[in-house]
Amino acid sequence: MDRTERFYKIDRLLRQSKHVPVTRFLDELDVSLATFKRDIEYMRSRLHAPIAWDRERNGYCLTTPAKDMPRYELPGLWFNASEIYALLMMEQLLESIDPGVLARRLEPLKARLATLLGSADHSADEVRRRIKVLTIGSRVLHAGGFEVAANALLNRKRLFIRYRGRVNNEDTEREVSPQRLVHYRDNWYLDAWCHMRKGLRSFAMDCVRDAEIRGGELIDVPSAELDAVLGSGYGIFSGPAVAWAKLRFSPLAARWVAAESWHPQQKSRTDADGSYVLELPYSDDRELLRDILKYGPDVEVLAPEALRAKVKEALAAAAGQYDGHSGAAGGNSM
């Protein structure tokens, strides 16, 4: 059995009997005395197990932990694809937050994650070195804003923010009732009721310049309504008015796209020639446009006509960037 299984076995034996002699542990675990002692020490120091040696009864026992002692909890048997990804992703999420943001609150959680990662037969450093989770396009959060927003969210308080819009690059002041924080495509967003716009909005946290908790009555929106308004369409840009996009991918692109989930309500089929037709809802086409354009000639928008026209216009503008240009100057001809 591996190390994590031995931890569970040791714990079970201690709970079944008030005192367990070393000889029984060695028989049940089929390990050497040195290995058993390392396991006990690890459980005490890293997992905070309240295990004590009773000299009079010549055995180990579980004691009542001190009030200030960290909680004892066995690690999960997590070595499968989804669980190890979850642990590494959680650790990376914490690392991605600016060091000044929630630092003192996150350190205990980061230490706990490191303990979990190293709870099997391999150290946390070895797991991190051998298994890599890559993130692309994450943006830097402004120190302080995330912590204030999280506090307002969890304490159910109104929040005042100064928000820099990307389209016009101008600041606006908003008072919002925060509903939830969302981590999407390696970036953080705050779903909130905007008191200025009188509706639900999603705010990119990296665009929040200042944040301050305010008084006033909080508007609490039911989760079902949040999902209906902000989660009904494609991507982070959502709204109540939903249209359906119909895309056809080439047989080559289909090998990748057919294995992807673009939206929980998507519909799809594979045609006889190997092309892949995908239908999905959207309410704001900005993010969908970017994802369509990255497939270039391997995708065609079949419907609606308005989305097809936008893609056509964007492709024409991109091609126009190369008209009349001969490429990099200064090269030697052969």
Residue pairs with C-beta under 8 A, 6 or more apart in sequence:
1 9
1 29
1 30
2 120
2 121
3 39
3 119
3 120
3 121
4 75
4 77
4 119
4 120
4 121
5 77
6 29
6 31
6 39
7 39
7 42
7 43
7 47
7 74
7 75
7 119
8 74
9 28
9 29
10 25
10 29
10 39
10 40
10 43
11 43
11 49
11 74
13 20
13 24
13 25
13 28
14 20
14 51
14 60
14 61
14 62
15 62
18 61
19 54
19 57
19 58
19 59
19 60
19 61
20 59
20 60
20 61
21 58
21 59
22 33
22 36
22 59
22 60
25 36
25 60
26 32
26 33
26 36
29 35
29 36
29 39
31 39
40 51
40 60
43 49
43 51
44 51
46 115
46 118
46 119
47 72
47 73
47 74
47 75
47 115
47 119
48 65
48 69
48 70
48 71
48 72
48 73
49 62
49 72
50 62
50 63
50 64
50 65
50 69
50 72
51 60
51 61
51 62
51 63
52 60
52 61
52 62
52 63
53 59
53 60
54 60
54 61
65 72
75 115
75 116
75 119
75 120
76 83
76 116
78 84
78 86
78 87
78 116
79 120
84 127
84 131
85 133
87 113
87 116
87 117
88 117
88 127
88 128
88 131
88 133
89 133
90 113
91 110
91 113
91 114
91 117
92 133
92 135
93 183
94 106
94 109
94 110
94 113
95 110
96 135
96 138
96 186
97 106
97 141
97 146
98 140
98 141
98 142
98 143
98 146
100 143
100 144
101 141
101 143
101 144
101 145
101 146
101 147
102 146
102 147
102 150
114 124
115 124
117 124
117 127
117 128
118 124
118 125
118 127
122 130
135 186
136 186
137 185
137 186
137 187
138 186
138 187
139 187
139 204
139 206
140 206
141 188
141 205
141 206
142 206
142 208
142 209
144 211
145 161
145 205
145 208
145 209
145 210
145 211
146 188
146 205
146 208
148 159
148 211
148 212
148 213
149 159
149 161
149 178
149 181
149 190
149 205
149 208
149 211
150 181
151 157
151 213
152 158
152 159
152 178
152 211
152 213
153 159
153 178
153 179
153 180
153 181
153 190
155 213
156 218
156 220
157 178
157 213
157 214
157 215
157 218
158 175
158 176
158 177
158 195
158 213
158 214
158 215
158 216
158 217
158 218
159 175
159 176
159 177
159 178
159 192
159 211
159 212
159 213
159 214
160 173
160 174
160 175
160 176
160 210
160 211
160 212
160 213
160 214
161 173
161 174
161 175
161 176
161 203
161 208
161 209
161 210
161 211
161 212
162 171
162 172
162 173
162 174
162 208
162 209
162 210
162 211
163 171
163 172
163 173
163 174
163 203
163 207
163 208
163 209
164 170
164 171
164 207
164 209
165 171
165 172
165 207
166 204
166 207
171 209
172 196
174 194
174 195
174 196
174 203
175 194
175 195
175 196
175 214
175 216
176 190
176 192
176 193
176 194
176 195
176 201
176 203
177 192
177 193
177 195
177 218
177 219
177 220
177 221
178 190
178 191
178 192
179 191
179 192
179 193
179 200
179 220
179 221
179 226
180 190
180 191
180 226
181 188
181 189
181 190
181 191
181 205
182 188
182 189
182 190
182 191
182 202
182 236
183 189
184 236
185 236
187 204
187 205
187 206
188 204
188 205
188 206
189 202
189 203
189 204
189 205
189 236
190 202
190 203
190 205
190 208
191 200
191 201
191 202
191 226
191 230
192 200
192 201
192 202
192 203
193 199
193 200
193 201
193 219
193 221
194 200
194 201
195 219
199 229
200 221
200 225
200 226
200 229
200 230
202 230
202 236
202 237
202 238
228 240
229 238
229 239
229 240
230 238
231 238
232 238
232 239
232 240
232 242
232 281
232 283
233 239
233 242
233 281
233 282
233 283
233 284
234 245
234 262
234 263
234 280
234 281
234 282
234 283
234 287
234 288
235 282
235 284
235 286
235 287
235 288
235 291
236 287
237 283
237 284
237 286
237 287
238 283
238 284
239 283
239 284
240 283
241 283
242 281
242 282
242 283
243 281
243 282
243 283
243 304
243 307
244 279
244 280
244 281
244 282
244 303
244 304
245 279
245 280
245 281
245 282
245 285
245 288
245 301
245 303
245 304
245 307
246 277
246 278
246 279
246 301
246 302
246 303
246 304
247 277
247 278
247 279
247 280
247 292
247 299
247 300
247 301
247 302
248 275
248 276
248 277
248 278
248 299
248 300
248 302
249 257
249 275
249 276
249 277
249 278
249 295
249 298
249 299
250 275
250 297
250 298
250 299
251 273
251 274
251 275
251 276
252 298
253 276
253 295
253 298
253 299
254 270
254 274
254 275
254 276
257 276
257 278
257 295
258 268
258 270
258 276
262 278
262 280
262 291
263 280
263 281
265 280
265 281
266 278
266 279
266 280
267 278
267 279
267 280
268 276
268 277
268 278
268 279
269 276
269 277
270 276
270 277
271 277
277 302
282 288
285 307
285 310
288 307
289 307
289 310
289 311
289 314
292 299
292 301
292 311
293 311
293 314
293 315
293 318
301 307
301 308
301 311
302 308
